[in-house]
Each structure stands twice: as C-alpha cells, then as structure tokens.
Amino acid sequence: MKKSFLHLFKAFSVAAIAIAATSCDSDAPAPIGSEDTEVMKNLEAGILKGELKESYTLNASVQYNLTGQFTIHDGVSLTIPAGTKILADANGTDVYIATLKGGQININGTAGNPVVMSSAEGNPGDWGGLTLCGKATTTAGIDAEAEVGGFIYGGTDDEDSSGIIRYLQIVGTGAQINPESQYNGVSFYAVGSGTLVDNVAVINGSDDGVEFFGGTVSVSNLYLENNDDDAIDWTEGWNGSVDNAYISHTVAGFSTAFEGDKANGNPKFNNITAISTVGGTALQFKKESGGTISGLSLSGYDIDLDMKDGGTLSNVVFVDGYTPVAMVEDDNTTPDVDESIYSFALNTTVVPTVDIADFDWVDTDISFDSAVLQGAVTGDVTLDASVSYTLNSSYIVQSGASLTIPAGTKITARAGGTGVYIAVLQGGQIFIEGTETNPVVISSINAEAGDWGGLTICGNATTSAGVDATAEIGGFIYGGTNDADNSGTVKNLVIKGTGAQINSESQYNGVSFYAVGSGTTIENIAVINGDDDGVEFFGGTVSVTNLYLENCSDDAIDWTEGWNGTVDNAYISHTVANFSTAFEGDKANGNPKFNNITAISTVGGTALQFKKESGGTITGLHLSGYDADLDMKDGGALSNVQIAGSDADATLISGETTKYTLNSGKDATALDISTWTWKNASL
C-alpha cells in the first residue's frame, strides 16, 4: 500500500485508554479459567502474545496489539467480533497468529465492520500473518510438520473445522524465515471443509496471499493485492475450491497469480479476475499439479500459463475452452519454442468476471490509472488526446462496442511482446480519427521491432477460411457473409515496433485485417519497424489508401484467404537486410488490385512473391534495388499476376526455379510522398 495503515487504528486510541482504565467493568471480557495467566492478563490489557489455552472472545472496542507469537491450542477457540482491529508489531517472523491442530478461530467480521490485522505501515514482510492447522488429509501425511513455525498438521478428517473467517483484511505479512520459507497472508495447513472462509483480503504480502497445504477447505470472495510471490498458492493435493477472486498486481517482480505444486488434487476455481499493470506470469503449475478453472479473466500478464516442470496440459482444465498456445523464447539469435510457457488464444479473457466493487469493504487506495489501456472495451469509449496513454496489455473492443481515438492521441505500448496489442472483435468498431497534421501514434518507447503486438481488426466479410474461422493470432473469431461489413475508420495512424512473435509459425503484424469488410475506411497508415508484416489481409474486402511501410522484417503487404480489396498508393522502404518480401500473396486468388506501388530496397531481397495460386492486378509499379522482382514460390502461373494490363513479363533468373526479373511494368514513376508528413509523427 502507498499509505500508512495507522489511520485504521486511530479511532480506537481513546477507547483503548478508557477500557484499560475500566477493564474490570461489565463490558470487559471476564476471565474464563481460574488461573490468572500471563496470556489472559495480556488479553485484558489489549495485547496478543503467548499460548492461548482457554477459549476467549476479544472486545471489538479495544485496539489490540499483536506483539509476538500468539497460538490457539487444541480444544480452544478465539473469537474475534466484527470491527476488531489488531495492530501487529513489525518484528517479522516473531509476530503471527496460529491456530494449532484442533483449535479454532472465529473471525466474525461484516461488510460494514470487517476485522483488520495489519502492521502500522502495512509494508510487505512486517509480520508473519495468520496460520490455520487442521486434521484434513494431505499428501504430507498425518502429523506433518509445517515449513513455518514447525506446526503439526494433517490427519484423516476431511470435514474438520478450524472455525470461521468472515470479512478479514490482513496487511503487511510474509515475513521471511529463511531463503526457502516465508509466512503467507493466510496459510491453510490441512484445513478441512468444515471451515468457513468468506471475504478475505490480503494486501502487501512479501510472500503468498493465501496458500493451501493439502486439505479440503474452500474459500469464497478473495481480494489479493500486491503479494510478492503468488496470490493463490497450493500444494500437497489440496482439493477445495475458490469462488470469486480478484487479484491485482501493480508492483513489478512478483511471482504469479496462481501457483500449483506437486500432486494434483484438482481444486476448482470459479470466477477469477487477475489484472497486472507490470507484466509477469499469471498461472503456474509445477510438477503434476493442475486444477479446473472457469470464468477466468486475465489482463496485463506477459505469460498466461507456465507448466513449470513440463506437466501435461491436460492437468489444467479450462471449462471456458481456453486454448494455450506455446510461446517463443527469443535469445536474439534463434527463436526456440519453450513448450512449458503459453499464452491463451482466447479473445474473451479480458472481460472481468469479478467486479472490484464487490470488495468495497476493503480499505485500499489502489486505483488503475485511466491512462493505462488494458482489458475489455465495452460500450462506447472515447480517449482524450490530451492524455498520454500507456497500452499495458491486450485492449480488446468487444462485439457491439466502439473505441474512438481522436486526432493527436499518443499511445505508448509497453514492450511486453505478444501480451500487448489492440484488437477489435467481430461486431466491434474502432475509429482512429487522426489528421494529416495531427496523426495518432501508437508505438513502444524505442520502437524496436517485436516490442508489442500491433492492431488487429476482425470482421464479418467473406474469407476462404469460412464463417467464424479462428485466427492464427489471439484465437480471434472472424469471417462471415457480409462483404460490406463496417469495422470503423482508421485514418492517419503511425504504428511502430510491432510484430511480437507468438511461436515459430505465428507473429502479430503491424495491422492485421481478418475478414474486414468494404464498409471499413482505411487511409494514411504508416507501419515502421515491424518484426513481421506491415499489413496483412486474411480474406475480406477492405481497401486501403496511402500506405507507408518501412523496414517490416517479413512482408510489407501480405494477403491470403482470397482477399479481394484494393491498395491505392503504397510506399515500401527496405533498408535493413533479411526481410522477406515487399508483397506476399498466398492461397486462393481473389485478384486484389494494387495501384501506384513503389518499393525500394537498399539491401537487395525479393520484391513480389506469390504462393500457391495467388495473384493480383498491379498498375503503376516502381521497383528498385531488389535481387529478384518476382517469385512464383510454388510454381503458380505468371498469368495470375497482371502487371500494367498484361500477364507478368518476366525472365527466370539464372540458377533459380521460381524467381524472375521483370522485363517490363516495374519502371513507373516513383510515388511522390513528400506531402505525407503525417508519417513522420512520433511519441
């Protein structure tokens, strides 16, 4: 937390003094046993320390101080009424509350009066947190010894009850015992299903928010904010459930939102929303761990899923049909697929399934900056050109929604690779309203190729892939029967540093048009430093006017699946070696039209490539500096390519079988782009 938690306790200071002076009146808790023990004296003085061997009820009017180790013994219960505040000394592992095996803790907070346990400043690692030890089963066996506190836990009673926890906010936990062990916000050691846990918030934990060591306990309504290790962690075959969890990461360097380890007890997770503004990994499963997850919403993570030790994907069941796609580790030399790390090819993962407003009882000042773009666009959203926006994650315009980006807006894309992109789903619309004097710019800070994913638009026009096809990137659905479909307007857009690589076969482009219809207007687009294509058309009928494509590492203009729109006026520049082509057409020949195309290379390479039976009609072609003008990659007929009104007039290059030099049709006057000053815009 950014603020001090002292204010949570100030209201109790006067009351605490008054109660200390009248601790023997009828309102004070009466001693239960005949022995006036030190622990009881401490409790009556508002201090929690020592071993509680007699059941006791705290007084909500007293501000309690947790000054050391406080343990609740077998057969004993501690009841904490609504509104109780417990201030923990910031003495690390020497300060914690633990319910031993056979003991019970009953935390009876309410939404209006939660129970709060916190150090004064609420800093991570200030104290040890809350630990419950039960008699349920665990793969660690009966009477296992906990890694923290040496507590004994585990038995054969899966219906064991360690009490009740309702409306508890716990802050500043996670004190470190040694390099391998830390306390968590709340630790559940073999806790049974008879324990009720509902509405728990863990904020600023130096280790996990909650961790389950075996057991069968289930939890509902978790709020987990900035826990340095894992928000939800489990091991030893825990097989309970979590219903409704909101996980927030705004501090870099955490481990994961989920971490499962060891034996797979197949715990259930229903309605989980996890949001990061700092990248990181969302879900991690070690060894043979797994679980069943439904209602999952992830936003802002660089990695969605990590099968850490190569466990089988079938261990993790996504009820909503998420499709994990293996990601690429790039060592700047050769991309290698890491088969344990995945992103999700599913376009609905950004729609929150849990509303943060449901946790209005939690005292937190965290807020997501409205200048940070991520998650789902629902309804009609208009950005403000006076605001400097950061594109932190996926930002997805849902069906029926619209995103308007006014002239002059500048959006800085985090260099988060495939986790950072803008997408418009079928039925959604985007309106980029740049002008020639005030274009819209979307770029990473350094504008390096592959920094982020780019812009993807999905429509309802026809494609040879069929109706409701699945895109190779993002798993987006596209394609229909409406060739006049309208996905909006994109005018005067400069986009830099795109083309993040998903795997060895798939990359994002600068702008990807999936079955986009002719009702969509695309004018004055610059794509600079893309690690894949500048623009790519997957079927559809959309046309584009005035394209500037500079140093796109794969193809400047790429199309497939029978796209049959038009490009009027394109200027392609290659000054970096090892790109693929200026043009690449693939698959069915929808005979797209290209008018006034200038492509200039200072580093050789191939200009026009046509795969399979692809082709097109080109007029006003100017090529300069390429080693090969034309490559009929799969031996397609030269007649598929019409240049200046005739079949391509070309001579096979000596020693080649598919590459040609054009004899005519490539010497049109170069396109004059001196007035295209909009392309020079930057962040």
Secondary structure, 3 states (H helix, E strand, C coil): CCCCCCHHHHCCHHHHHHHHHCCCCCCCCCCCCCCCCHHHHHHHCCEEEEEECCCEECCCCCEEEEEEEEEECCCCEEEEECCCEEEECCCECCCEEEECCCCEEEEECCCCCCEEEEECCCCCCCECCEEEECCCCCCCCCCEECCCCCCEECCCCCCCCCEEEEEEEEECCCCEEECCEECCCEEEECCCCCCEEEEEEEECCCCCCEEEECCCCCEEEEEEECCCCEEEEEECCCCCEEEEEEEEECCCCCCEEEEECCCCCCCEEEEEEEEECCCCEEEEECCCCCEEEEEEEEECCCEEEEECCCCCHHHEEECCCCCEEEEEECCCCCCEEEEEEEEECCCCCCCCCCCHHHHCCCCCCCCCCCCEEEEEECCEEECCCCCEEEEEEEEEECCCCEEEEECCCEEEECCCECCCEEEECCCCEEEEECCCCCCEEEEECCCCCCCECCEEEECCCCCCCCCCEECCCCCCEECCCCCCCCCEEEEEEEEECCCCECCCCCECCCEEEECCCCCCEEEEEEEEEECCCCEEEECCCCEEEEEEEEEECCEEEEEECCCCCEEEEEEEEECCCCCCEEEEECCCCCCCEEEEEEEEECCCCEEEEECCCCCEEEEEEEEECCCEEEEECCCCCHHHEEECCEECCEEECCCCCCEEEECCCCECCCCCCCCCHHHHCCC
